[in-house]
């Protein structure tokens, strides 16, 4: 096993895979987003047979590009600090595009509505782990209140609330839809930022993006996208309109980003997760400058 604990660099990562003959590459979603923008023909990836990602969902467009470039499957899994892995793509079962897979043997996951009851297949809700479960920690250290906040009971069944949104198909495959606090509420519509991000990532001009709800006096919030462009593209009003029309055609007209800001970088955790909270804080401060005084 080869473990690298330094700062991520896509070229260095590809060189390591080639030099050490890596068979299975496990990386964060953001790593794959950067790697697919490299010239992979410069590296010997012949020993690679599988790629695995966890921590956040990989945009379907990134999965498609990776598999086109490497001919190597890229599968996802799901776990948390509190639970370790609970959902994976099992070797003997087919992989479904965009899915994190199905629960591990002995683990029961559910998608719940606001009242703590299971939703129907295909409906979005909060992902929960049925209790008791050997995968779950005993509780948050010296914080019984926070521990209690993560528990909900429906009838005789108790669940641990993950704080993540998801939906499950009729065969039990689970699809990640973002964090519960990332949902955008705009003019009565509830919009998941990942839906918009996935649509934007399909446009040839977009290298990376982050979508949040920005305060708006009329709609409550509007969908705003922060976009990093691919080499060869420049931000312009014409490109803003093109991206907006692309999202309208790919998802639904009411989900398009009414505001698009072109940026050079996005705030991320050390493991590469997008920090939408930081983007939201910036927008809130811009809308209410007196808050900082």
Residue frames as qw, qx, qy, qz and C-alpha x, y, z in Angstrom:
[[0.000, 0.887, 0.461, 0.000, 0.00, 0.00, 0.00],
 [0.409, 0.206, 0.012, 0.889, 1.29, 3.45, -0.95],
 [0.194, -0.850, -0.466, 0.153, 0.13, 6.35, 1.22],
 [0.380, 0.322, 0.031, 0.867, 0.91, 9.98, 0.38],
 [0.282, -0.733, -0.524, 0.330, 0.19, 12.66, 2.98],
 [0.294, -0.239, 0.096, 0.920, 1.51, 15.74, 1.21],
 [0.327, 0.540, 0.094, -0.770, -0.17, 18.52, -0.71],
 [0.707, 0.413, 0.573, 0.035, -2.12, 17.37, -3.74],
 [0.128, 0.614, -0.425, -0.653, -0.63, 18.02, -7.16],
 [0.872, 0.343, 0.160, -0.312, -2.20, 16.25, -10.17],
 [0.585, 0.638, -0.501, 0.007, 1.10, 15.79, -12.01],
 [0.096, -0.482, 0.803, -0.337, 2.78, 14.38, -8.91],
 [0.730, -0.007, 0.526, -0.436, -0.15, 12.03, -8.34],
 [0.856, 0.471, -0.074, -0.199, 0.00, 10.69, -11.89],
 [0.360, 0.650, -0.652, 0.150, 3.78, 10.29, -11.68],
 [0.377, -0.355, 0.759, -0.395, 3.39, 8.27, -8.47],
 [0.860, 0.193, 0.310, -0.355, 0.78, 5.96, -10.02],
 [0.745, 0.601, -0.287, -0.043, 3.10, 5.38, -12.96],
 [0.152, 0.654, -0.692, 0.267, 6.34, 5.02, -10.97],
 [0.334, -0.275, 0.804, -0.408, 5.01, 2.60, -8.35],
 [0.295, -0.048, -0.877, -0.377, 2.65, 0.62, -10.57],
 [0.363, 0.044, 0.554, -0.748, -0.44, 1.42, -8.51],
 [0.029, -0.232, -0.935, -0.265, -3.32, -1.02, -9.03],
 [0.183, -0.755, -0.623, -0.088, -6.13, 0.73, -7.12],
 [0.215, 0.225, -0.120, 0.943, -6.12, 4.50, -6.78],
 [0.254, -0.725, -0.627, 0.126, -8.26, 6.02, -4.01],
 [0.258, 0.073, -0.030, 0.963, -8.66, 9.78, -4.13],
 [0.159, 0.548, 0.465, -0.677, -11.02, 12.62, -3.25],
 [0.501, 0.703, 0.504, 0.039, -13.45, 13.85, -5.87],
 [0.097, 0.954, -0.121, -0.258, -11.52, 17.09, -6.35],
 [0.416, -0.469, 0.670, 0.399, -8.40, 15.09, -7.28],
 [0.522, 0.321, 0.740, 0.276, -10.21, 13.44, -10.16],
 [0.282, 0.910, 0.273, -0.133, -11.54, 16.81, -11.31],
 [0.071, -0.855, 0.397, 0.325, -7.96, 18.07, -11.67],
 [0.512, -0.249, 0.765, 0.302, -6.51, 14.85, -13.07],
 [0.584, 0.518, 0.614, 0.119, -8.93, 14.63, -16.01],
 [0.258, 0.956, 0.015, -0.137, -7.66, 18.03, -17.16],
 [0.341, -0.644, 0.595, 0.339, -4.11, 16.69, -17.55],
 [0.635, 0.490, -0.505, -0.318, -2.58, 15.04, -20.61],
 [0.819, -0.327, 0.432, -0.187, -2.79, 11.44, -19.40],
 [0.890, 0.440, -0.103, 0.069, -0.97, 10.12, -22.46],
 [0.215, 0.761, -0.517, 0.329, 2.27, 11.24, -20.80],
 [0.408, -0.451, 0.683, -0.404, 1.93, 8.64, -18.04],
 [0.426, 0.074, -0.887, -0.161, 1.99, 4.86, -17.89],
 [0.552, -0.197, 0.394, -0.708, -1.25, 3.90, -16.14],
 [0.626, 0.142, -0.689, -0.336, -1.30, 0.33, -17.46],
 [0.270, -0.006, -0.892, 0.363, -1.19, -1.23, -13.96],
 [0.313, 0.042, 0.379, -0.870, -4.26, 0.67, -12.81],
 [0.146, -0.244, -0.919, -0.274, -7.41, -1.49, -12.69],
 [0.277, -0.728, -0.624, -0.062, -9.73, 0.50, -10.40],
 [0.121, 0.298, -0.210, 0.923, -10.25, 4.02, -9.04],
 [0.368, -0.603, -0.700, 0.105, -12.28, 4.76, -5.93],
 [0.039, 0.399, -0.111, 0.909, -13.59, 8.05, -4.54],
 [0.412, -0.630, -0.648, 0.118, -15.32, 9.00, -1.28],
 [0.301, -0.302, -0.259, 0.867, -15.88, 12.08, 0.82],
 [0.359, 0.533, 0.119, -0.757, -18.08, 13.90, -1.69],
 [0.761, 0.455, 0.459, -0.057, -19.86, 12.99, -4.87],
 [0.339, -0.231, 0.541, 0.734, -17.91, 12.96, -8.14],
 [0.475, 0.516, -0.021, -0.712, -19.63, 14.89, -10.90],
 [0.842, 0.281, 0.459, -0.036, -20.94, 12.42, -13.53],
 [0.552, 0.822, -0.140, 0.007, -19.10, 14.37, -16.24],
 [0.123, -0.742, 0.655, -0.069, -15.80, 13.84, -14.39],
 [0.723, -0.111, 0.676, -0.087, -16.51, 10.10, -14.10],
 [0.782, 0.575, 0.238, -0.040, -17.21, 9.95, -17.83],
 [0.328, 0.868, -0.369, 0.042, -14.02, 11.82, -18.73],
 [0.398, -0.576, 0.709, -0.086, -11.90, 9.68, -16.40],
 [0.774, 0.071, 0.628, -0.048, -13.22, 6.43, -17.86],
 [0.679, 0.731, 0.058, -0.023, -12.84, 7.68, -21.43],
 [0.164, 0.862, -0.472, 0.082, -9.23, 8.71, -20.79],
 [0.235, -0.526, 0.798, -0.179, -8.07, 5.72, -18.71],
 [0.693, 0.014, -0.632, -0.346, -10.52, 2.88, -19.55],
 [0.289, -0.005, -0.823, 0.489, -10.50, 2.27, -15.78],
 [0.372, -0.679, -0.586, -0.237, -13.73, 2.19, -13.70],
 [0.055, 0.270, -0.397, 0.875, -14.27, 4.97, -11.16],
 [0.492, -0.527, -0.672, -0.172, -16.63, 3.97, -8.36],
 [0.169, -0.577, 0.257, -0.757, -17.83, 5.76, -5.25],
 [0.505, -0.327, -0.761, 0.242, -18.47, 4.88, -1.63],
 [0.269, -0.719, -0.051, -0.639, -19.98, 6.68, 1.34],
 [0.659, -0.351, -0.544, 0.384, -18.98, 7.00, 4.96],
 [0.156, -0.895, 0.022, -0.416, -18.54, 9.55, 7.71],
 [0.140, 0.480, -0.671, 0.548, -16.21, 10.20, 10.61],
 [0.577, -0.253, 0.439, -0.641, -19.09, 9.11, 12.85],
 [0.903, 0.103, 0.223, -0.352, -19.87, 5.90, 10.97],
 [0.363, -0.323, 0.773, 0.409, -16.93, 4.80, 8.84],
 [0.235, 0.103, -0.678, -0.689, -18.05, 3.22, 5.52],
 [0.509, 0.217, 0.652, -0.519, -21.72, 2.34, 5.23],
 [0.722, 0.600, 0.223, -0.262, -22.43, 2.41, 1.48],
 [0.254, -0.503, 0.668, 0.487, -20.22, 0.93, -1.23],
 [0.723, 0.429, -0.325, -0.433, -20.29, -0.43, -4.75],
 [0.790, -0.270, 0.547, -0.061, -20.00, -4.19, -4.28],
 [0.104, -0.450, 0.751, 0.472, -17.61, -6.07, -6.61],
 [0.235, 0.174, 0.940, 0.178, -20.23, -8.61, -7.68],
 [0.259, 0.733, 0.576, -0.252, -22.91, -6.06, -8.50],
 [0.438, 0.567, 0.326, 0.617, -23.26, -3.67, -11.44],
 [0.238, -0.327, -0.191, 0.894, -22.28, -0.03, -10.92],
 [0.193, 0.802, 0.547, 0.146, -24.97, 2.55, -11.59],
 [0.366, 0.428, 0.035, 0.825, -23.86, 5.95, -12.83],
 [0.182, -0.598, 0.069, -0.777, -23.91, 8.58, -10.09],
 [0.801, -0.510, -0.195, -0.246, -24.66, 6.11, -7.31],
 [0.183, -0.681, 0.643, -0.298, -22.57, 5.58, -4.19],
 [0.328, 0.118, -0.937, -0.011, -23.70, 1.96, -4.26],
 [0.695, -0.465, -0.400, -0.374, -25.73, 0.02, -1.72],
 [0.517, -0.707, 0.358, -0.323, -25.42, -0.47, 2.07],
 [0.171, 0.422, -0.881, 0.126, -22.84, -2.90, 3.39],
 [0.618, -0.244, -0.734, -0.137, -24.15, -6.30, 4.56],
 [0.469, -0.426, -0.633, 0.445, -25.83, -5.88, 7.94],
 [0.090, -0.261, -0.133, 0.952, -26.29, -2.14, 7.45],
 [0.166, 0.677, 0.700, 0.156, -29.68, -0.60, 6.78],
 [0.122, -0.142, 0.039, 0.982, -29.89, 2.92, 5.35],
 [0.168, 0.706, 0.688, -0.023, -33.07, 4.94, 4.82],
 [0.131, 0.250, 0.170, 0.944, -34.03, 8.24, 3.23],
 [0.138, -0.559, -0.711, 0.403, -36.30, 10.20, 5.58],
 [0.042, 0.749, 0.344, 0.565, -38.70, 13.11, 5.24],
 [0.003, -0.551, 0.291, -0.782, -38.87, 16.09, 7.60],
 [0.721, -0.451, 0.104, -0.515, -41.03, 14.08, 10.03],
 [0.307, -0.482, 0.813, -0.116, -38.53, 11.20, 10.23],
 [0.821, 0.203, 0.483, -0.226, -40.53, 8.80, 8.07],
 [0.476, -0.112, 0.685, 0.540, -39.11, 6.93, 5.04],
 [0.417, 0.551, -0.132, -0.710, -39.85, 8.45, 1.64],
 [0.887, 0.356, 0.268, -0.116, -40.74, 6.57, -1.52],
 [0.709, -0.040, 0.421, 0.564, -38.12, 5.36, -4.00],
 [0.402, 0.521, 0.350, 0.667, -36.79, 8.24, -6.07],
 [0.208, -0.926, -0.185, -0.253, -37.74, 10.93, -3.55],
 [0.424, 0.448, -0.425, 0.662, -35.06, 13.05, -1.94],
 [0.611, -0.753, -0.121, -0.211, -34.67, 13.31, 1.83],
 [0.183, -0.772, 0.574, -0.201, -32.12, 13.03, 4.62],
 [0.722, 0.207, -0.659, 0.038, -29.95, 9.92, 4.58],
 [0.560, -0.572, 0.394, -0.453, -30.14, 7.99, 7.85],
 [0.376, 0.256, -0.885, 0.101, -28.63, 4.87, 9.40],
 [0.763, -0.437, -0.285, -0.381, -30.96, 2.50, 11.21],
 [0.062, -0.518, 0.703, -0.483, -29.98, 1.80, 14.82],
 [0.498, -0.729, 0.382, 0.272, -28.50, -0.05, 16.52],
 [0.776, 0.607, -0.143, 0.094, -25.51, -0.34, 14.22],
 [0.819, -0.354, 0.076, 0.446, -21.92, -1.51, 14.80],
 [0.544, 0.452, 0.167, 0.687, -20.73, 1.16, 12.37],
 [0.111, -0.858, -0.127, -0.485, -21.84, 4.10, 14.50],
 [0.258, 0.317, -0.559, 0.722, -19.82, 5.77, 17.23],
 [0.287, -0.458, -0.761, 0.359, -21.25, 5.82, 20.77],
 [0.043, -0.930, -0.359, 0.061, -21.70, 9.58, 20.69],
 [0.333, 0.759, -0.151, 0.538, -19.96, 12.96, 20.53],
 [0.578, -0.059, -0.538, 0.611, -17.39, 13.35, 23.29],
 [0.180, -0.345, -0.476, 0.789, -18.86, 15.22, 26.28],
 [0.263, 0.131, -0.168, -0.941, -21.75, 16.50, 24.15],
 [0.234, 0.292, 0.919, -0.123, -24.93, 14.47, 24.82],
 [0.356, 0.651, 0.262, -0.616, -27.03, 17.30, 23.41],
 [0.306, 0.558, -0.535, -0.556, -25.39, 17.10, 20.01],
 [0.053, -0.067, 0.991, 0.099, -25.63, 13.31, 20.10],
 [0.319, 0.458, 0.730, -0.394, -29.39, 13.57, 20.76],
 [0.352, 0.644, -0.063, -0.676, -29.83, 15.97, 17.84],
 [0.229, 0.391, -0.770, -0.449, -28.62, 13.29, 15.43],
 [0.084, 0.140, 0.983, -0.085, -31.25, 10.76, 16.55],
 [0.524, 0.029, -0.096, -0.846, -34.82, 10.49, 15.33],
 [0.276, 0.079, 0.942, -0.173, -37.46, 7.86, 16.03],
 [0.530, 0.083, -0.360, -0.763, -40.23, 6.74, 13.67],
 [0.883, -0.192, -0.293, -0.312, -42.53, 4.28, 15.37],
 [0.872, -0.459, 0.143, 0.091, -40.35, 1.61, 16.93],
 [0.809, 0.291, 0.063, 0.507, -37.37, 2.39, 14.72],
 [0.283, -0.877, 0.079, 0.379, -34.54, 4.77, 15.67],
 [0.724, 0.565, 0.089, 0.385, -32.22, 6.36, 13.11],
 [0.460, -0.514, 0.096, 0.717, -28.95, 8.29, 13.08],
 [0.421, 0.884, 0.189, -0.074, -29.27, 11.37, 10.88],
 [0.757, 0.046, 0.172, 0.629, -26.22, 11.86, 8.67],
 [0.056, -0.748, -0.007, 0.661, -26.92, 15.46, 7.70],
 [0.090, -0.233, 0.675, 0.694, -26.65, 14.45, 4.04],
 [0.671, 0.395, 0.142, -0.611, -29.38, 14.53, 1.41],
 [0.106, -0.210, 0.908, 0.346, -29.83, 11.56, -0.87],
 [0.777, 0.161, 0.014, -0.608, -32.34, 9.52, -2.81],
 [0.388, -0.213, 0.896, 0.032, -32.63, 5.77, -3.23],
 [0.499, 0.168, -0.552, -0.646, -33.87, 3.88, -6.27],
 [0.870, -0.151, -0.055, -0.467, -36.17, 0.85, -6.18],
 [0.893, 0.132, -0.399, 0.158, -33.19, -1.53, -5.99],
 [0.702, -0.661, -0.098, 0.247, -31.57, 0.17, -3.00],
 [0.606, 0.238, 0.030, 0.758, -28.86, 2.13, -4.84],
 [0.254, -0.833, -0.295, 0.393, -28.21, 5.42, -3.07],
 [0.462, 0.569, 0.182, 0.656, -27.45, 8.74, -4.78],
 [0.382, -0.414, -0.302, 0.769, -25.86, 11.64, -2.91],
 [0.154, 0.793, 0.437, 0.396, -27.61, 15.02, -3.21],
 [0.159, 0.608, -0.197, 0.752, -25.59, 17.32, -0.91],
 [0.208, -0.106, -0.692, 0.683, -25.74, 18.53, 2.68],
 [0.086, -0.714, -0.693, 0.051, -29.03, 19.46, 4.32],
 [0.171, -0.785, -0.160, 0.573, -27.77, 23.00, 5.00],
 [0.255, -0.201, 0.510, 0.796, -26.76, 23.48, 1.34],
 [0.235, 0.587, 0.750, 0.194, -30.33, 23.48, 0.01],
 [0.053, -0.009, 0.127, 0.990, -31.26, 26.71, -1.79],
 [0.140, 0.631, 0.723, -0.245, -34.72, 28.12, -1.12],
 [0.076, -0.156, 0.293, 0.940, -35.66, 30.40, -4.00],
 [0.453, 0.041, -0.201, -0.868, -39.16, 31.78, -4.58],
 [0.826, -0.068, 0.244, -0.504, -40.73, 28.69, -3.02],
 [0.878, 0.329, -0.348, -0.023, -38.49, 26.21, -4.86],
 [0.664, -0.606, 0.431, 0.081, -36.02, 23.96, -3.03],
 [0.705, 0.652, -0.280, 0.004, -32.94, 23.48, -5.22],
 [0.864, -0.369, 0.187, 0.288, -30.00, 21.17, -4.58],
 [0.016, 0.856, -0.371, -0.359, -26.68, 22.84, -5.50],
 [0.452, -0.270, 0.790, 0.314, -25.21, 19.60, -6.87],
 [0.584, 0.572, 0.575, 0.020, -27.92, 19.42, -9.53],
 [0.283, 0.951, -0.025, -0.121, -26.77, 22.77, -10.86],
 [0.280, -0.705, 0.603, 0.248, -23.07, 21.95, -10.44],
 [0.620, 0.034, 0.756, 0.207, -23.44, 18.70, -12.37],
 [0.526, 0.762, 0.375, 0.023, -25.18, 20.53, -15.19],
 [0.072, 0.951, -0.251, -0.167, -22.49, 23.21, -15.35],
 [0.482, -0.496, 0.679, 0.245, -19.72, 20.61, -15.37],
 [0.700, 0.352, 0.600, 0.160, -21.12, 19.22, -18.62],
 [0.369, 0.926, 0.027, -0.073, -20.34, 22.49, -20.41],
 [0.839, 0.276, -0.067, 0.464, -16.96, 22.44, -22.19],
 [0.167, 0.758, -0.190, 0.601, -15.94, 25.81, -20.71],
 [0.590, -0.689, 0.181, -0.381, -16.25, 24.72, -17.07],
 [0.466, 0.362, -0.755, 0.286, -13.33, 23.17, -15.18],
 [0.284, -0.262, -0.791, 0.474, -14.77, 23.46, -11.65],
 [0.255, -0.510, -0.210, -0.794, -17.70, 25.15, -10.00],
 [0.152, -0.241, -0.783, 0.554, -19.52, 25.74, -6.74],
 [0.251, -0.497, -0.461, -0.691, -23.18, 26.69, -6.35],
 [0.154, -0.253, -0.682, 0.668, -24.89, 28.33, -3.36],
 [0.042, -0.819, -0.551, -0.155, -27.95, 30.36, -2.45],
 [0.298, 0.114, -0.116, 0.941, -27.21, 34.08, -2.44],
 [0.040, 0.550, 0.583, -0.597, -29.48, 36.44, -0.42],
 [0.040, 0.289, 0.510, 0.809, -32.12, 38.17, -2.52],
 [0.216, 0.096, 0.403, -0.884, -34.78, 40.61, -1.26],
 [0.636, 0.130, -0.210, -0.731, -37.46, 39.30, -3.63],
 [0.804, 0.098, -0.543, -0.222, -36.83, 35.57, -3.89],
 [0.817, -0.556, 0.144, -0.049, -35.23, 34.97, -0.51],
 [0.514, -0.457, 0.590, 0.423, -32.27, 33.40, -2.29],
 [0.696, 0.627, -0.197, -0.288, -31.12, 33.12, -5.87],
 [0.941, -0.017, 0.193, 0.276, -28.92, 30.42, -7.32],
 [0.120, 0.917, -0.361, -0.123, -25.37, 31.73, -7.72],
 [0.965, 0.104, 0.046, 0.237, -22.53, 29.84, -9.36],
 [0.206, -0.828, 0.453, 0.258, -18.80, 30.38, -8.89],
 [0.915, 0.385, 0.117, 0.036, -17.05, 29.03, -11.98],
 [0.367, -0.598, 0.553, 0.450, -13.43, 28.21, -12.80],
 [0.712, 0.620, -0.082, -0.319, -12.97, 28.16, -16.56],
 [0.894, 0.030, 0.297, 0.334, -10.92, 25.77, -18.61],
 [0.334, -0.450, 0.371, 0.741, -7.83, 27.01, -20.40],
 [0.171, 0.174, 0.667, 0.704, -8.77, 28.83, -23.58],
 [0.148, -0.731, -0.607, -0.274, -12.01, 30.31, -22.25],
 [0.156, 0.104, -0.274, 0.943, -12.56, 33.80, -20.89],
 [0.022, 0.561, 0.713, -0.419, -15.38, 35.10, -18.75],
 [0.057, -0.065, -0.306, -0.948, -17.87, 37.31, -20.56],
 [0.523, 0.175, 0.325, -0.768, -21.55, 38.25, -20.53],
 [0.683, 0.280, -0.473, -0.482, -22.02, 36.02, -23.57],
 [0.410, 0.147, -0.888, 0.146, -20.56, 33.04, -21.72],
 [0.237, 0.029, 0.655, -0.717, -22.76, 33.76, -18.69],
 [0.675, 0.238, 0.008, -0.699, -25.84, 33.58, -20.88],
 [0.627, 0.287, -0.688, -0.227, -24.56, 30.41, -22.56],
 [0.177, 0.103, -0.894, 0.399, -24.02, 28.71, -19.20],
 [0.416, 0.122, 0.469, -0.769, -27.43, 29.80, -17.95],
 [0.724, 0.278, -0.240, -0.584, -29.15, 28.45, -21.05],
 [0.473, 0.263, -0.841, 0.007, -27.19, 25.22, -20.75],
 [0.067, -0.006, 0.827, -0.559, -28.40, 24.67, -17.17],
 [0.579, 0.211, 0.187, -0.765, -32.00, 25.48, -18.14],
 [0.719, 0.308, -0.468, -0.411, -31.86, 22.86, -20.88],
 [0.412, 0.244, -0.859, 0.182, -30.08, 20.26, -18.75],
 [0.056, -0.166, -0.822, 0.542, -32.11, 20.50, -15.52],
 [0.029, 0.752, 0.658, 0.018, -35.13, 22.80, -15.21],
 [0.224, 0.709, 0.137, 0.654, -35.61, 26.49, -16.06],
 [0.430, -0.858, -0.044, -0.278, -36.11, 27.56, -12.43],
 [0.851, -0.427, 0.048, 0.303, -32.79, 26.00, -11.34],
 [0.647, 0.531, -0.014, 0.548, -30.49, 28.06, -13.54],
 [0.499, -0.402, -0.236, 0.731, -27.92, 30.35, -11.83],
 [0.150, 0.938, 0.302, 0.078, -29.21, 33.90, -12.00],
 [0.069, -0.936, 0.345, 0.032, -25.74, 35.10, -11.07],
 [0.944, 0.110, -0.030, 0.309, -22.42, 33.65, -12.26],
 [0.175, -0.924, 0.331, 0.079, -19.05, 34.80, -10.98],
 [0.849, 0.388, -0.285, 0.219, -15.84, 33.65, -12.65],
 [0.512, -0.792, 0.328, -0.046, -13.10, 32.87, -10.13],
 [0.405, 0.614, -0.677, 0.038, -9.58, 31.42, -10.11],
 [0.276, 0.100, -0.911, 0.289, -10.07, 29.13, -7.12],
 [0.640, -0.501, -0.329, -0.480, -12.71, 27.74, -4.78],
 [0.317, -0.558, 0.606, -0.471, -12.47, 27.29, -0.99],
 [0.849, 0.000, -0.505, -0.155, -11.88, 23.66, -0.08],
 [0.761, -0.596, 0.245, -0.073, -10.96, 21.54, 2.92],
 [0.194, -0.628, 0.726, 0.202, -7.50, 19.87, 3.05],
 [0.515, 0.061, 0.851, 0.087, -9.16, 16.73, 1.62],
 [0.080, 0.040, 0.631, 0.771, -10.66, 18.67, -1.27],
 [0.040, 0.638, 0.767, -0.053, -14.28, 19.06, -0.23],
 [0.079, 0.534, 0.245, 0.805, -15.95, 22.22, -1.50],
 [0.180, -0.347, -0.577, 0.717, -16.65, 24.68, 1.33],
 [0.028, -0.634, -0.542, -0.551, -19.99, 26.08, 0.24],
 [0.419, -0.768, -0.402, 0.270, -20.33, 27.56, 3.73],
 [0.414, -0.381, 0.102, 0.820, -17.42, 29.91, 3.02],
 [0.102, 0.264, 0.531, 0.798, -19.03, 31.03, -0.22],
 [0.267, -0.725, -0.600, -0.206, -22.37, 31.57, 1.54],
 [0.454, -0.659, -0.257, 0.543, -20.69, 33.61, 4.28],
 [0.305, -0.116, 0.276, 0.904, -19.09, 35.85, 1.67],
 [0.074, -0.467, -0.597, -0.648, -22.44, 36.44, -0.02],
 [0.395, -0.745, -0.531, 0.083, -24.20, 37.13, 3.28],
 [0.438, -0.513, -0.077, 0.735, -21.51, 39.64, 4.23],
 [0.187, 0.092, 0.425, 0.881, -21.74, 41.34, 0.84],
 [0.216, -0.594, -0.614, -0.472, -25.52, 41.63, 1.21],
 [0.503, -0.828, -0.236, -0.080, -25.28, 42.82, 4.84],
 [0.537, 0.475, -0.345, 0.606, -21.99, 44.73, 5.24],
 [0.335, -0.682, 0.241, -0.604, -23.12, 46.16, 8.59],
 [0.939, -0.301, -0.149, -0.073, -22.92, 42.66, 10.10],
 [0.788, 0.177, -0.269, 0.524, -19.12, 42.84, 10.10],
 [0.052, 0.669, -0.205, 0.713, -19.03, 46.11, 12.05]]
